[in-house]
Amino acid sequence: MTEINRRKFIKQSSLTLAGAGMVSLLPFESSAQKPTTMFVHHVYFWLKNADSKGDKARLLKGLQTLKKIETIKMSHIGVPADTNREVIDTSYQLSLLLVFDNRKDQDTYQNHPVHLKFVEDCSNLWKKVIVYDSVDA
């Protein structure tokens, strides 16, 4: 191979590899690969004995066990914030916010033994539960 041909070969190879690299940067779209849709599960709890620190502590402890479930991507256990506007409901005692990658992961959570045990152990503590589920708009 002469020097000119070798240079031409190297130049052509470099351009081919660079082109292949650019193709790998393009977004990959396939009908077989569906985007995931974040699934948000927000639960509000009203205790039967709203003023019972013991019941609230038991429910809080139960809620903390749910964090072990592997399909949960993010969790937050909260109490009503010290805000006061007409549109804000602060009548609940505890809230649980869970974020999942998709609906399937949330369904797994619903049937997970840790979640089922939580419901079994703690459902006697609450008089009311409201759930708000949402997905990406």
C-alpha positions as CSV (number, residue, x, y, z in Angstrom):
1,M,0.0,0.0,0.0
2,T,1.4,3.4,-1.0
3,E,1.5,6.4,1.4
4,I,-1.3,8.1,-0.6
5,N,-3.5,5.1,-0.5
6,R,-2.9,4.6,3.3
7,R,-3.7,8.2,4.0
8,K,-6.8,8.0,1.9
9,F,-7.8,4.8,3.7
10,I,-7.3,6.3,7.1
11,K,-9.3,9.5,6.1
12,Q,-12.1,7.4,4.7
13,S,-12.1,5.1,7.8
14,S,-12.2,8.1,10.1
15,L,-15.1,9.7,8.3
16,T,-17.0,6.4,8.4
17,L,-16.4,6.0,12.1
18,A,-17.4,9.6,12.8
19,G,-20.6,9.1,10.8
20,A,-21.4,5.9,12.7
21,G,-20.8,7.8,16.0
22,M,-23.2,10.5,14.9
23,V,-25.9,7.9,14.1
24,S,-25.6,6.6,17.7
25,L,-26.4,10.1,19.0
26,L,-29.7,10.2,17.1
27,P,-32.8,9.4,19.2
28,F,-33.8,5.8,18.9
29,E,-37.4,5.3,18.1
30,S,-38.9,1.9,17.9
31,S,-42.5,0.7,18.2
32,A,-41.2,-2.1,20.4
33,Q,-39.7,0.4,22.9
34,K,-42.4,2.5,24.6
35,P,-41.4,5.4,26.8
36,T,-42.1,5.0,30.5
37,T,-44.7,7.2,32.1
38,M,-44.0,8.3,35.7
39,F,-46.8,7.2,38.1
40,V,-47.4,9.3,41.2
41,H,-49.4,7.7,44.1
42,H,-50.4,10.2,46.8
43,V,-52.3,8.9,49.9
44,Y,-53.9,11.0,52.7
45,F,-54.8,9.4,56.0
46,W,-57.3,10.5,58.6
47,L,-56.9,8.7,62.0
48,K,-59.8,7.4,64.0
49,N,-58.2,9.0,67.0
50,A,-56.8,12.2,65.4
51,D,-55.3,13.4,68.7
52,S,-53.6,10.1,69.6
53,K,-49.8,10.5,69.4
54,G,-49.5,6.7,69.8
55,D,-51.8,6.0,66.8
56,K,-50.0,8.5,64.7
57,A,-46.6,7.0,65.7
58,R,-47.8,3.5,64.8
59,L,-49.1,4.7,61.4
60,L,-45.8,6.6,60.7
61,K,-43.8,3.4,61.6
62,G,-46.0,1.4,59.3
63,L,-45.6,3.9,56.4
64,Q,-41.8,3.8,56.8
65,T,-41.8,0.0,56.2
66,L,-43.2,0.7,52.7
67,K,-39.9,2.4,51.7
68,K,-38.3,-1.1,51.4
69,I,-40.4,-1.9,48.3
70,E,-37.9,-1.9,45.4
71,T,-40.2,-0.5,42.7
72,I,-40.5,2.8,44.6
73,K,-38.3,5.4,43.1
74,M,-39.0,8.2,45.5
75,S,-41.0,8.5,48.7
76,H,-42.1,11.2,51.1
77,I,-44.1,10.9,54.3
78,G,-45.5,14.1,55.5
79,V,-47.8,16.0,57.8
80,P,-49.9,19.1,56.9
81,A,-47.8,22.1,56.3
82,D,-48.3,25.3,58.3
83,T,-50.0,27.1,55.4
84,N,-53.4,28.8,55.4
85,R,-55.2,29.4,52.2
86,E,-58.8,28.7,51.3
87,V,-57.9,25.9,48.9
88,I,-55.7,24.0,51.3
89,D,-57.0,21.0,53.2
90,T,-55.0,20.4,56.4
91,S,-57.5,18.0,58.1
92,Y,-55.5,14.9,57.5
93,Q,-52.9,13.6,59.9
94,L,-50.3,11.9,57.6
95,S,-49.7,11.7,53.9
96,L,-47.6,9.3,51.7
97,L,-46.2,10.3,48.3
98,L,-44.7,7.6,46.2
99,V,-43.2,7.9,42.7
100,F,-42.9,4.9,40.4
101,D,-41.3,4.6,36.9
102,N,-44.6,3.4,35.5
103,R,-48.0,1.8,36.3
104,K,-46.6,-1.7,36.3
105,D,-44.2,-0.8,39.1
106,Q,-47.1,0.7,41.1
107,D,-49.2,-2.4,40.5
108,T,-46.3,-4.5,41.9
109,Y,-46.2,-2.2,45.0
110,Q,-50.0,-2.7,45.5
111,N,-49.6,-6.5,45.7
112,H,-46.2,-6.6,47.5
113,P,-46.2,-8.5,50.8
114,V,-44.8,-5.5,52.6
115,H,-47.7,-3.3,51.4
116,L,-50.3,-6.0,52.2
117,K,-48.8,-6.4,55.7
118,F,-48.9,-2.6,56.2
119,V,-52.6,-2.6,55.4
120,E,-53.3,-5.5,57.6
121,D,-51.4,-4.0,60.6
122,C,-52.5,-0.4,60.2
123,S,-55.9,-0.2,58.6
124,N,-57.6,-0.2,62.1
125,L,-55.9,3.1,62.8
126,W,-57.6,5.2,60.1
127,K,-61.2,6.3,59.5
128,K,-60.6,7.7,56.1
129,V,-58.1,7.3,53.2
130,I,-58.0,9.3,50.0
131,V,-55.7,8.4,47.1
132,Y,-54.8,10.6,44.2
133,D,-52.9,8.7,41.4
134,S,-51.5,10.7,38.5
135,V,-49.4,10.1,35.4
136,D,-47.6,12.4,33.0
137,A,-49.8,14.8,31.2
